[in-house]
Amino acid sequence: MAKQATFQNPIFQDETKAREALEMVRWPDGPVCPHCGNADAEKLAKVEGKKQSHRPGLFYCNECKGQFTVTVGTVFERSKVPLTKWWMAAHMLNSGKNGVSAHEIHRALGVTYKTAWFMMHRLREAMSGMSGAGPMGGEGKSVQADETYYGNTSKRAKGYKKGHSRKASIVALVEPKGRVRAIHVELGIGADVVRNILISNVDRKSELHTDESRLYTKVGKEFADHKTVEHGWNGGGFYVGSDGQNTNAAENFFGNFKRSMKGTYRFCKEKHLARYLAEFEFRHNNRSGLGVTDGERTAKALAGIEGKRLTYRPTN
């Protein structure tokens, strides 16, 4: 009943309400011209009722003499899909930790599969870069680092070749009970690559927790402390160290990501992997365990549409 009541929200049924809600999310302090950046209310006029050909929600900027709506300069620009369906797709994508497939969006919203697939990529693009600015961790805090490999797992596949070098490489940095950053490493994982990722994203006053991989041996000396967990893949290992160090949060993130990619999305080309990682990163950083509701998570996702125009050609 609660889910049904959610979908009765006017933003999912009324185009005017959907547009006004998006304006509130994008412009909480009032409209801003995407062409020149003018935010002076006296130099911005809403064009309504003058001509029947004017689009609802059209603004005119007296500073640059340009016109715009709330979708200009966003991932929604030039989209023929109604904003009610954009809100519905964003809500479905953010209401479960496993995501939602383009086929389900295609069936639920009554759009073509090609349109649904492109909508999902644009929403993922909106979620990218939303993990928060500044370094992770800090003095007295710990950050877990771990790596995994994705793709090329089916031995029945025509191009299957054994080995991690044939898979896509991913590094995750996780603050226990906090945020995560997941990075797709396109040229393979090495000690130098891992070092660049760590020093670019983690405060060196942090305590670094990793497994026994040699990738972290040298860079670990650059942090306040480096504690490892010997998983012992051949048996005899452990998952929590003597000082309480572990990489369980990173393992949990990877587990959820891989199960969802296999169960919900089924297949992902490596060139799209960064956007899928951005999706799971965003939901993890805005999860219900941190007090974020489905509606709040959806609004936060749509707050990231600014300046992220995505056309069909680069996705295809």
Order of alpha helices (4+ residues) and beta strands (2+ residues): alpha-alpha-beta-beta-beta-alpha-alpha-alpha-beta-beta-beta-alpha-beta-beta-alpha-alpha-alpha-alpha
